[in-house]
Amino acid sequence: MSNKTIYINKPSITDLEISYVNDAITNGWGEKCYDYINKFEKTYSNYIGVKHTLATASCTGAIHIALMALGVKPGDEVIVPELTWIASVEPVLYIRAKPVFVDVQEDTWCIDPKKIKEAITPKTKAIIAVHLYGNMCEMDEIMQIAKEHNLFVLEDAAEAIGSEYKGKKAGSIAHIGTFSFHGTKTLSTGEGGALTTNDTDLYEKSKVFNDHGRNPKDPENKMFWMRNYGYKYKISNLEAAMGLAQVERAEELVKRKREIFYLYKELLNDIPGKINAEQDYVINSCWLPTFVFDKSLNFDRDGFFKYMTSLNINSRPFFYPLTSLPMFEDKPQNVVSYDIYYRAINLPSYHDLTNEDIKLVVDSLKQYLKK
Ligand SMILES: Cc1ncc(COP(=O)(O)O)c(C=O)c1O
């Protein structure tokens, strides 16, 4: 048993984060109250390789703003993956559009382009491609389908900060990308998120939606007047100060996540099952090492979590198929999603986790399988 708790994730905090946040809290007021936000957005755009970043209070908020900017209206259909965190889909419901759940691929656990094609109707407006656990969706195929059917694509890259597909970073490929900087993510601001795009028109619309509908093009002498209502999912200068330090360290943070993943991969090699995919043309930033146990092992997920908790080791279940939740209609036709979730787990991964900690996690997991 570990005499310290091994968490599932936590941020890496160094003197850099502390010094920027200290500066923001001491000096970042008055005319300086947006300085860290501006620097963070600029540095993030450079890192992701996009023209524009809009920092937000959360990824959920960024998705809501993005769907509004894309012009998704009540009654429109938005194609979404069956397996993802609910936050990828909730903003579709906020707009009273209809999420159409499609199955994922067996290897990447990301939305299956073939199933997207089958789900398109005259009402389809957009596709949300979620890069699950750092794994990358098949973006070329998805973008081609979108082009043929005149659809927008939103990349939910909340879990894939730093992942790359054919040399392009997650969140830079589709019309719009979204990110989360929640405390569990590879880069963190405590709570926070971002919307990224190369499309200046979409960026400007997003900014207006994120500022209560206030449009800088409206007459200057009409302060507090606006033609449309909007929302407010803004990040604070304090959070952006932490974000700036984190994005300046992004390569180091992603490098350690990848080292952790590859050690797990090596140590789990003798267990029948599947670990996160990394296609030849992908760099997986390995947010959460995830293992799907082979059916032959009759894996008991609940027993596993109980056992690991008793050893002070946090682990997590794979997401439920969203249509199995009470507020949606069951869709067991999404067979891959319904088949894998119960035998799949996420393992701890954070910068300060030692290689000995990782060995302890895997040894404990193997002990459990022998029971
Ligand atoms: C795939 C995915 N999308 C969206 C979100 C929402 O992020 P946030 O908590 O920043 O709103 C998360 C967060 O865990 C996520 O994993």
The ligand as an SDF file (V2000), in Angstrom:
LIG
                    3D

 16 16  0  0  0  0  0  0  0  0999 V2000
  -13.9790   15.8170  -23.4860 C   0  0  0  0  0  0  0  0  0  0  0  0
  -14.3140   16.9330  -22.5410 C   0  0  0  0  0  0  0  0  0  0  0  0
  -15.0490   17.9470  -23.0020 N   0  0  0  0  0  0  0  0  0  0  0  0
  -15.3760   18.9830  -22.2280 C   0  0  0  0  0  0  0  0  0  0  0  0
  -14.9580   19.0480  -20.9230 C   0  0  0  0  0  0  0  0  0  0  0  0
  -15.4140   20.1880  -20.0780 C   0  0  0  0  0  0  0  0  0  0  0  0
  -14.3740   20.9310  -19.5500 O   0  0  0  0  0  0  0  0  0  0  0  0
  -14.6370   21.9830  -18.3790 P   0  0  0  0  0  0  0  0  0  0  0  0
  -14.7080   21.2210  -17.1170 O   0  0  0  0  0  0  0  0  0  0  0  0
  -13.4320   22.8880  -18.4640 O   0  0  0  0  0  0  0  0  0  0  0  0
  -15.8900   22.6860  -18.7080 O   0  0  0  0  0  0  0  0  0  0  0  0
  -14.1650   18.0310  -20.3940 C   0  0  0  0  0  0  0  0  0  0  0  0
  -13.7140   18.1090  -18.9980 C   0  0  0  0  0  0  0  0  0  0  0  0
  -13.4020   17.2270  -18.2990 O   0  0  0  0  0  0  0  0  0  0  0  0
  -13.8560   16.9280  -21.2170 C   0  0  0  0  0  0  0  0  0  0  0  0
  -13.1350   15.9100  -20.7470 O   0  0  0  0  0  0  0  0  0  0  0  0
  1  2  1  0
  2  3  1  0
  2 15  2  0
  3  4  2  0
  4  5  1  0
  5  6  1  0
  5 12  2  0
  6  7  1  0
  7  8  1  0
  8  9  2  0
  8 10  1  0
  8 11  1  0
 12 13  1  0
 12 15  1  0
 13 14  2  0
 15 16  1  0
M  END
$$$$
